[in-house]
Amino acid sequence: MGFWRNQLSGPTDPAADAAWETSEPRKGFFTDTSICIGCKACEVACKEWNGVPEDGLDLLSQSYDNTGALGASTWRHVAFVEQTSDRIEQARESGRKLVSLGMPSVRSGDEPALAGGGGTATATLTDTLTDNPVPDVRWLMASDVCKHCTHAACLDVCPTGALFRTEFGTVVVQDDVCNGCGYCVAACPFGVIERRSGNEGHEKGPQSHGISIKGAGGAGDTAKGSHQNQPAHASSNGEVKNVGIAQKCTLCYDRLGAGQTPACAQACPTTSIKFGDLDEMRATARARVAQLHELGYPEARLYGVDEHDGVGGTGSTFLLLDEPEVYGLPPDPRVTTADLPDMFRKAGYAGLTMLAMAAAAFVGRRK
């Protein structure tokens, strides 16, 4: 039963499961939010390389944020979270509790230093942690992206095969196959994938500031398969491609095939976004969180490295300085297929009960 459960929600090799005969080492991101400066170079590079339309330049009423969340035209989103000293102390306390549960942590005073700042020793609540002074205020900045889950709910529910697993273990949408049904949107536990609305662009400007296809536009009838936007929008704002079609990060599949680094990681000036073989990224993440613990930041924690987290682990690993919810991430993501065994079991019990009741009724009538 363990094998089949792993095939639905546990650790497995997604490329091999997708029947790639010569799969490459699984690729992924490690985003270290502790060194993110919020420059948004990753957002710009992603849009430029992938031709993603601009989706608003005005700042929202939520800090220095102009995109709000991941979506069809926001494949990289930089979050800005302002925190006071009270919230920082709460984050450190929750981090200490995670350390006591077995996260890589600071070594005790009598333990030797480990090479590379890493280690497998875990602290307890009684260990003496030398924390840095709590500042009056701080900014948390983090570049979010598609998780490219080991068990991708969006891929599992797609009825047309528009979403597919690549030889690198990533998940990509085929624009010309997607019918815009939206099943993937509801299935994603992270709220990453979205259908493009066609309203992208700077509302107050004469045309889109992003990469768009100029023209008079089409009929705008997406129900009949048209991927063009409404004529009224096209005349004033350019024509946005793939309207009504599900869109998300591809981890720059075209660049991977050419042996290149994804555009966002290539553009990151602080190396907050790291790219490489997923096993190496996870090892780097574990070493980094242990290093931060030693430096007096017990609130540092990892997200996406647990292969038993409900999605089999993710292809995008994050180092966070507070609870996942603070960054807009679900604390307990779960792929829809994880519940299939229980659903089938309950359906079987219901069927057997109905059969027993029918048999009892038949026997009673014969008497």
C-alpha positions in Angstrom: 0.0 0.0 0.0 2.9 2.3 0.6 4.0 2.2 -3.0 0.6 3.2 -4.3 0.3 5.9 -1.7 3.6 7.3 -2.8 2.3 7.3 -6.4 -0.6 9.5 -5.3 1.0 11.9 -2.8 4.4 10.6 -1.5 8.0 10.7 -2.6 8.6 9.5 -6.1 10.5 10.4 -9.4 8.0 12.4 -11.4 9.9 12.2 -14.7 10.2 8.5 -14.5 6.5 8.2 -13.6 5.8 10.2 -16.7 7.5 7.5 -18.8 10.5 9.5 -19.9 13.1 7.0 -21.0 16.1 9.3 -20.6 15.1 11.7 -17.9 17.5 14.4 -16.8 18.3 15.1 -13.1 15.3 16.9 -11.6 15.7 20.6 -11.6 14.4 23.2 -9.2 14.7 26.5 -7.3 16.0 27.4 -3.9 14.7 30.8 -2.9 16.6 32.2 0.1 14.3 35.0 1.3 16.9 36.1 3.9 18.9 37.8 1.2 16.1 39.0 -1.1 16.2 42.8 -1.5 12.8 43.1 -3.2 14.3 44.6 -6.4 11.9 42.6 -8.7 14.6 41.9 -11.2 13.2 38.3 -11.3 9.7 39.6 -12.2 11.0 41.8 -15.0 13.3 39.1 -16.4 10.5 36.5 -16.3 8.2 38.8 -18.2 10.8 39.8 -20.8 11.9 36.2 -21.6 8.5 34.6 -21.6 6.5 37.4 -23.2 4.3 37.7 -20.1 2.2 40.9 -20.3 2.5 43.7 -17.8 -0.2 43.4 -15.2 -0.3 46.8 -13.5 2.3 49.3 -12.4 0.4 51.1 -9.6 1.3 50.1 -6.1 -1.4 48.3 -4.2 -2.6 49.3 -0.7 -0.4 46.5 0.6 3.1 47.8 1.0 5.4 48.1 -2.0 3.5 45.5 -4.1 2.1 46.1 -7.5 1.2 42.5 -8.5 -0.4 41.1 -5.3 -0.1 37.4 -6.0 0.9 34.8 -8.6 -1.4 34.6 -11.6 -1.6 34.1 -15.3 0.4 37.2 -15.9 2.5 37.1 -12.8 4.8 34.1 -12.9 7.1 35.6 -10.3 5.7 37.6 -7.4 7.8 39.5 -4.9 6.0 39.9 -1.5 6.8 42.8 0.9 5.8 42.2 4.5 6.5 44.8 7.2 6.8 43.4 10.7 7.2 45.0 14.1 9.2 43.7 17.0 6.2 41.8 18.5 5.7 39.8 15.3 9.4 39.2 15.0 9.5 37.7 18.5 6.5 35.5 17.7 8.3 34.3 14.6 11.4 33.4 16.6 9.4 31.5 19.2 7.6 29.5 16.5 11.1 28.8 14.9 12.4 27.5 18.3 9.5 25.1 18.4 10.3 23.8 14.9 13.9 23.3 16.0 12.8 21.2 18.9 10.8 19.0 16.5 13.9 18.1 14.5 14.8 20.9 12.0 18.5 21.4 11.3 19.6 23.8 14.1 22.3 25.3 16.2 24.8 23.1 17.8 25.2 23.0 21.5 28.3 24.7 23.0 30.3 21.5 23.4 29.7 20.2 19.9 32.4 20.8 17.2 31.6 23.0 14.2 30.5 21.1 11.1 31.9 21.8 7.7 29.9 24.2 5.6 27.8 25.3 8.5 25.5 22.3 8.1 24.7 19.5 10.5 22.1 17.0 11.5 22.1 17.7 15.3 18.8 19.1 16.5 18.3 21.4 19.5 15.8 21.1 22.3 13.9 23.9 24.0 16.4 23.8 26.8 19.4 24.6 24.6 20.8 28.1 25.0 20.2 30.0 21.8 22.1 33.2 21.3 19.7 35.3 19.3 20.4 38.6 17.6 18.7 41.6 19.1 15.1 42.0 17.9 14.8 45.1 15.7 11.9 47.5 16.0 10.8 46.8 12.5 11.9 44.7 9.5 10.9 43.9 6.0 10.4 40.4 4.8 10.8 40.1 1.0 10.3 36.9 -0.9 10.0 36.0 -4.6 7.2 33.4 -5.0 6.9 31.1 -8.0 5.2 27.9 -9.1 6.2 24.9 -6.9 6.4 22.3 -9.7 5.1 19.7 -7.3 6.1 16.1 -7.3 2.4 15.4 -7.4 0.9 18.3 -9.4 -2.8 18.6 -8.9 -3.1 20.8 -11.9 -1.6 18.1 -14.1 -3.7 15.3 -12.6 -7.1 17.0 -13.3 -6.3 18.4 -16.8 -8.8 16.7 -19.2 -6.9 17.7 -22.4 -3.3 16.8 -21.6 -2.4 20.5 -21.9 -0.3 20.2 -18.8 2.6 17.8 -19.0 5.6 16.6 -17.0 9.0 17.4 -18.6 12.1 15.3 -18.5 13.4 17.8 -15.9 10.5 17.0 -13.5 8.8 20.3 -14.1 5.2 21.0 -15.1 4.5 23.0 -18.3 1.3 24.2 -20.0 0.8 23.8 -23.7 -1.0 26.9 -24.8 -2.4 25.4 -28.0 -3.9 22.3 -26.2 -5.5 24.1 -23.2 -9.2 24.6 -23.6 -9.6 27.0 -20.7 -11.8 24.7 -18.6 -10.2 26.0 -15.4 -10.1 22.6 -13.6 -6.4 23.2 -12.8 -7.1 26.5 -11.2 -9.3 25.0 -8.6 -7.1 22.0 -8.1 -3.8 23.8 -7.3 -3.3 23.9 -3.5 -1.0 26.9 -3.9 -3.2 29.1 -6.0 -0.5 29.4 -8.6 -2.1 28.7 -12.0 -4.8 31.0 -13.4 -6.6 31.7 -16.7 -5.5 34.9 -18.4 -8.3 37.5 -18.3 -7.1 39.8 -21.1 -7.4 42.9 -18.9 -3.6 43.0 -18.3 -1.8 46.3 -18.8 -1.6 49.7 -17.2 -5.2 51.0 -17.0 -4.3 54.6 -17.2 -1.9 54.3 -20.2 -2.6 54.2 -23.9 -1.3 50.7 -24.3 0.2 47.8 -22.5 3.7 48.4 -21.2 4.5 44.7 -21.4 5.1 42.4 -24.4 1.9 42.2 -26.3 0.6 41.6 -29.8 -0.6 44.9 -31.3 -3.7 44.6 -33.4 -7.4 45.1 -33.7 -8.1 42.1 -31.6 -10.5 39.2 -32.3 -14.0 38.4 -31.5 -13.2 37.8 -27.9 -15.4 34.7 -27.9 -13.3 32.4 -25.8 -16.1 29.9 -25.6 -15.5 29.1 -29.3 -11.8 28.7 -28.8 -10.6 32.2 -29.6 -7.6 33.2 -27.6 -7.9 36.8 -28.5 -9.1 39.6 -26.2 -12.0 41.9 -26.6 -11.8 44.4 -29.5 -12.5 47.3 -27.0 -9.4 46.3 -25.0 -7.3 45.6 -28.0 -7.9 49.0 -29.6 -6.6 50.8 -26.5 -4.2 48.5 -24.9 -2.7 46.1 -27.4 -3.7 42.5 -27.8 -2.7 40.2 -25.0 -1.9 36.6 -26.0 -3.5 33.4 -24.7 -6.6 35.1 -23.2 -8.7 32.5 -21.4 -5.9 30.0 -21.3 -4.3 28.7 -18.1 -0.8 30.1 -17.6 2.0 29.7 -15.1 5.8 29.4 -14.7 7.4 26.9 -17.0 10.8 27.1 -15.1 12.0 28.4 -18.5 11.7 25.0 -20.2 13.1 26.4 -23.4 16.2 27.6 -21.6 16.6 24.3 -19.7 16.7 22.4 -23.0 19.6 24.6 -24.1 21.5 24.1 -20.8 20.8 27.7 -19.6 19.6 29.0 -16.2 16.0 30.3 -15.9 15.7 34.0 -16.5 14.7 34.9 -12.9 17.6 33.1 -11.3 20.0 34.6 -14.0 18.8 38.1 -13.2 18.8 37.9 -9.4 21.6 40.2 -8.1 21.9 38.7 -4.6 21.6 35.0 -5.6 18.5 34.8 -3.5 17.1 32.6 -6.3 19.3 29.7 -6.9 18.8 27.0 -9.6 20.2 23.6 -10.1 19.6 19.9 -9.5 16.9 19.6 -6.9 18.8 17.4 -4.6 21.7 19.9 -4.5 19.2 22.8 -3.9 17.7 21.0 -1.0 21.1 20.3 0.5 22.0 23.9 0.0 18.8 24.9 1.8 19.4 22.7 4.8 23.0 24.0 5.1 21.8 27.6 4.9 19.1 27.2 7.5 21.6 25.6 9.9 23.9 28.5 9.3 21.2 31.1 10.1 20.4 29.2 13.3 24.0 29.4 14.3 24.1 33.1 13.5 21.2 33.7 15.9 18.1 33.6 13.7 16.0 30.8 15.1 13.0 31.9 13.0 14.6 30.5 9.8 12.8 27.5 8.4 12.4 25.6 5.2 9.4 25.1 3.0 8.9 22.5 0.3 11.6 20.1 1.3 9.4 17.5 3.1 8.6 14.6 0.7 5.7 13.7 2.9 4.0 17.1 3.0 1.0 16.2 0.9 2.4 16.9 -2.5 5.4 14.7 -2.4 7.7 17.7 -1.9 8.1 20.6 -4.3 10.5 21.6 -7.0 10.7 25.1 -5.5 12.3 25.2 -2.1 12.1 28.3 0.2 13.9 29.5 3.2 11.4 31.6 5.2 11.9 33.8 8.3 8.3 33.4 9.6 5.3 31.2 9.2 4.3 30.2 5.6 1.0 32.0 6.0 2.8 35.3 6.4 4.2 34.9 2.9 0.8 33.8 1.5 1.8 30.1 1.4 -0.4 27.3 2.7 0.9 25.6 5.8 -0.4 22.2 4.8 -0.7 21.8 1.0 -2.3 18.6 -0.2 -2.8 17.2 -3.7 -6.3 16.1 -4.5 -5.2 12.6 -5.4 -4.0 12.0 -1.8 -7.5 11.2 -0.7 -8.3 8.8 -3.5 -7.6 5.6 -1.4 -10.0 6.7 1.4 -12.6 7.8 -1.2 -12.5 4.4 -2.9 -12.5 2.6 0.4 -15.6 4.5 1.6 -17.3 4.0 -1.8 -16.6 0.3 -1.5 -18.0 0.1 2.0 -21.1 1.9 0.8 -21.5 -0.5 -2.1 -21.1 -3.6 0.1 -23.7 -2.2 2.5 -26.2 -1.6 -0.2 -25.6 -5.1 -1.6 -26.1 -6.6 1.9 -29.3 -4.7 2.4 -30.6 -5.8 -1.0 -29.7 -9.4 -0.3 -31.4 -9.2 3.2 -34.6 -7.7 1.6 -34.6 -10.5 -1.0 -34.2 -13.2 1.6 -36.9 -11.7 3.7 -39.4 -11.7 0.9 -38.8 -15.3 0.1 -39.7 -16.2 3.7 
